[in-house]
Amino acid sequence: MMLLRGVFALLFGLLLAAAAPAHADEAYPARPLRIVVPYPPGAITDALCRIVATELGKVVGQTIIVENKPGGGTVIGTQAVKNSPADGYTVLLQLGALVSNVYSLKQPGYALEDFTPISMLGQSAYVLIISSKYPFQTLQELIAYGKAHPGELNYSLTGGGGAQAVIGSKMKRATGIEWTDINYKGGAEATQAVMSGNVHFSLPTQGAPLIHVNPDKLRLVAVTSEKRLEFLPEVPTFKELGYPSIVDQTWFGLFVRSQVPSPVIDRLKSAMAEVMKSETMQAHLKTLRISPYEGALEDVPAKMQRELAEFTEEAKKLGIEPQ
């Protein structure tokens, strides 16, 4: 009899343990969430993350903590999420660097399959900016100066051998000029270097810091989108200027570890869908000059794999080796 009671107690305990995750999923989120942004404070990604945190917090009824973890070409923050518990309480806000780093870094510390997208927040082209402290103020003038002064120009970028390096290499190949790459931790620093005149030019994303530009410090010269941007209608595309190979865009997305339970992932997707539909969120995106994402969430994993294949092919063609 004692043995039977022990067996029943053991079985009852196992049943309770098996049922616990389901109850935990149903209660999710039961405590504050954390969104890791692998970029420094002051960048457009940081501003976007704080808006998302506020709006998502309203929907799920919890505080959302924003944690900046810059460095390593965004790898430090990305790895922090990959190594976090797979419970849905740690979320990653990333750009296309999530894809490009898989090739551009010898040891990125993660694979694309490690993450599942829960929302695509928008997309952005790159904008060629030139310091107003130099005599060249158009793309053609920049090219002419570069050819007349070989090796003198420099270009600020983030992420080492990432997307900005590939776009820069495309521009080198298309225009026939050379320059020196100067790496910065974040986009805000890279843009500030151009404004101060320490660097001649750069190709940051189309974010809000570029909209209200002081012409005494910075000129917006060309965009990498297929057509002119709604937010910068006066700025021509590279394609218009005779360089159709310089076309590219990046995206902004939220991700969790792929091992997070499906009910939790579904809850986050549902909550973010509600956030993205709100007039408040759409107004914030317009203020940040982030364009709507073109595509479906369920297609993102396949899209990322295609982007990785295309990026790898282009990087190899341009002679960009993993660092």
N, C-alpha and C positions, 0 to 999 in steps of 0.2 A: 504493500500500500504506500509506504514512504517513497519507494522507487517510482511508482506511478505519479504521485504528487509532484516529485521532482521533474519528471518528464513533462507533465502538463505545465508546470511553471516555466520550464525552459522554452516550450513551444509558444506559450503566451508571450514571453519576453521577445522571442524572435518575431512574432506577429506585430508586436508594438514597434519594434525597431524598423520593420519593413514598412509600416504605415507612416512612420515619422517624416520621411522626406516628402510624401504627398501632402501632409499637413503643412510642412514648412513652405512648399511651393505655393499652396493656397493662400498662405498668410503673407507671401512676398509682396512688397518689401516690408519687413518688420523693423528695420533700423535704417539709419542714413546710408546713402550710396556715395561712392567716390568716382569722379570722372578724372582720369589722368590725361593731361594734355602735355605731350612731349616737346613743348615749345616754351620759350621764356615768357614771363609776364610782359604785357604791352604789345604782343603780336596779335594779328587779327584772329588767330586760332584761340588765343586766350580770351578775347572779347566774346567770340562766338560761344566758347565753352561756358562762360559765366551766364550768358543769356539762356542757353539750353538748360543749364543747371536750375535756374530760377523757374523756367516754364515746366520742365519735367517734374520738379519738386511739387508744383501745384497739382499736377495730375495724379501722382502716386502718393501724395500726402506725406512725403518724407523730405528731410533736408538732403540736398545734394552738395557734396564737398568737392571743390575744384582743387586739384593738386598739380602744380607745374613741375614736370620732371624733364628739363631740357638736357641736351648733351648727347654726344655720340651719333650725331646725325639723326636724332629722334629715337635711337635704339634703346637708350636707357629707360625712357618712359614706356616704350612698347614692351620691353622685356619685363618691366615691373608688372604690367597687366598679365602677360603670359604666365608669370610665376605666381600670380595671386590665386587665392582659392576660387574654384570654379562654382561659385554660388550666386553670381549675378550682381554682387555688391561692388564690383570694380569694373568700370567701363573705360574704354579707350576712345579718345577723339583723335582721329588721324587724317592725313591727306594721302595723296598718291605716293608719298615717301614710304608708306607701308609696303607698297609693291616694289618700288625701285631699289630699296635697300636690300631686298633678297638677292639681287644681282650685284649691286655696287659695293657691298661689304662682304668680305671673306667669311666673317662670322657674325651674321646679323642676330643669331640667337633665337630665331623663330622661323616658322614657315607660314605661308598664307593660310594653310589649312588649320592653323592654331586659332584662328579668329572667325567669328560669325558676325556679319553686319546686322545691326538692329535698326539703323536709319541712315539714309543719305541726306545730308543737310543742304547740299548745294554744290555748285561747281564754279571754277574760276579760271580765266585765261591768265597769261603772263603779260606784263606790260614792260616795254623797253623804256627805262628812265635814264636820263642823262643829266649830269650836274650842270647847272647854269653857269658855273665858274669857268667853263672852258669854251673855246670859240665855236665848236661844232654843236649845233642845236637840232639837227635833223638826222635821220638815218643815213642819207647820202653824204652829209657832211662828216658824220662819224666814220663812215667807210673811207672817204677821201683822206681824212686825217690819219686813220690807221695805216693806210697804204703809204702815206708820205712820211710817217714816223713809226716804222716797224719796231715792235717790242715795247713801245712806250705806254700803251693803254693798259688799264687794269679793270677787272670785272668782279663785283662782289656777289657772293652766292652763299647758300647754306646747304649743308648735307654732303659736302665733298663730291662724290661721283654720282649724285642723284639726278633728279629731273632737271634742275637748273644747269647742271654740267652738260647734260645731253642737249638741251635747247641751245646752250652757249656753243657747243661743238657744231650743231647744225648751222648756227649763224656764222661760225668761222668758215665752214665749208662753203656756204652759200655766198658769202661776201668776199672771201679771200683775204681777210685781215686776221692778225694775231693779237693776243693780249695775255696778261697774267691773271689767273684766278686767285682771288683772295677770299678765304672762307670765314664766315661768321657763325655764331651760335644760333641766331634767329633772324627772321626777316626784318624786324624793326631795326636791328643793328646794321644789317646790310644796306637798308634803305637810307639810314642816317649817315652812313659812310659816303653815300653819293651826294646827299644834301650838303654835307660839310665840305665836299670837294676832295676828300681823301681818296675816293675812288671815282673813276670816270663815269661808269654806267653799271646798270644791273637789270635783271628781269624778274622782279617780284610778282606775286599774284595781284589781282585787280582790286584789292581791298580798300576799305574806307580811307586809310592814311594817304592814299594816292589821289583822292578826289579833290580835297581842298588844298591844292598844292600852291605854295608860294612860288611864283614864276622866277623870283630872284634866286631860288635855290635849286629848282628841279624842273625838268621838262618831260612831259609824257610824249613819246615819239611814235610808238607802234604797239599793236596788240597781237597776240598769237592765236586769237580766235578765228573761225572761218569767216565771220562777218563782224562788223563794228558792234561794240558793246552798247547796250541801252544806257549804261551809266557813263560812258565816255564816247559819245557819238562823234565828237570832233577828232578823235584819234584814229588814224587809218590802220588797217591790218597789214601785216607783213606781206600777205598775199596781194593786196592792192598795190603795194610798193614794188612788186616784182619778185618776191621771194616766197613762192607757194610751198616750199618745203618746211618753212618755219611756222607750223601750225600745231598747237598743243594746248591742252587744258588739264587741270587737276581737279580733284573733288574733295569734299569734306564729309567724313562719315563717322558714325559711332559703332563700336565693335565690343563684343565680349568674347571670352574664351569659348571655343567650340564645345568644350565639355560641360558647359553650364546646362542644367536640366532644361528640356524643351518647354515645359510650362513657364519657366522663368523667362526664357528667351521670348516666348510668345507674349508674355505680359509686357516686357520692355518694348517689343515691336508695336504692340497696340497702343501703349502709352505715348510713344514717340510719334506714331501716326496722328494721334490726337493733337500733340504739340505742333506738328508741322502744318496741320490744317488751320490752326488758329490765326486770326487776323494779327494778333500781337506778334507772333513769331515771324510771320511774313513781313510785317513792317520792320522788324529788327534786321532781317536779312537784306531788305532794300537799303536800310541805313548803312549796313556793312558793305554794300555793293557786292553781294554774293548772288550769282545767278541761280535760278532753279535747276535742280539736278534733272538731267534728261535720261530717264530709264527707270526700270522696275527694281525694287529691292531684291526680289528673288533671283534676278539675273546678275547681281553684283559678284558673287564668287567666280562665275565663269568669265565675267568681264575682267576681273583682276588677273586671272590666269592668262587671258589674251594680252593684257597690258604688260605682264611680265615677259611674255614671249617676244612682244614687239620691242620692249625696252632693251632686252638682252641683245636682240639682233641689231638694233640701232647702236647701242653702246659698243658692241664688238666692231661694228662697221667703222665707228668713229675712233676706235683705238682706246676706248675707256676701259681700263682694267679694274677688277674689284680691289678695294683698298684694305 
